[in-house]
């Protein structure tokens, strides 16, 4: 008797949670501006981390065709926080004003 081997494929469902129109709405900038917006957010996060740690910031920025890298001398982010950032259906924020805004958006 021959057994049937069924091949399956795993694909990302990210586009269901983060359509371009919704991301443009949330970010407030057109797609072509996203690299600059990302750079600004990474830089702001580096400054915030250093400020919270009471450390004078030392921030490095490298931009190449493959991406944007921002390094700093702040305390870093917990591994779980980094994983949570990638959870697109949920909103994450360290600042209370952003947490309140996200809660208002989630309330019907």
ABEGO torsion letter per residue (X at the ends): XBBBBBBBBBBBAAAAABBAAAAAAAAGBBAAAAAAAAAAAAAAAAAAAAAAAGBBBBBBBBBBAAEBBBBBABAEBBAAAAAAAABAABBBBABAAAAAAAAAAABX
